[in-house]
């Protein structure tokens, strides 16, 4: 699963052959979560509250790029949360 970005110990990944809805994976230590790209809601898994807030902030900044990547299957890295 390609890594899109990494920040504060959180790794964001995307797998192109994956099931709908369009989503990305967030991994933080032993925690795993899946976020819907259209609603930016966590749809599976769990993360500590602070990590979830950072993922939501980052994904709001890059939502259009994530959806475009999912739809075109054209992978590229995205900047981390700053």
Steps between C-alpha positions, in 0.01 A plus 500: 500500500673823387580758765358841411648695791629474856471749785533486880532120487183461290529325165236561232465225239285434197434173318359541149336160461310539825124489556264801485434755638813701412710489815850521643670322787661672799749303710630625834702256713270201557190694389342474155210696358327545166360841400240567232644754254164657422375554857840493677343283771671201656311198368703222659763448768619737766758767575578701810297822501799728434618288206147492355479880518831533316389256230174692457685832476743358242229329294289818486801679350553226238152362439484592131847356433406177680181459297683575177767244588232239575310569177801518266713243684790738445706473818705792632623611840317776685656743748476417869300692758692805615 
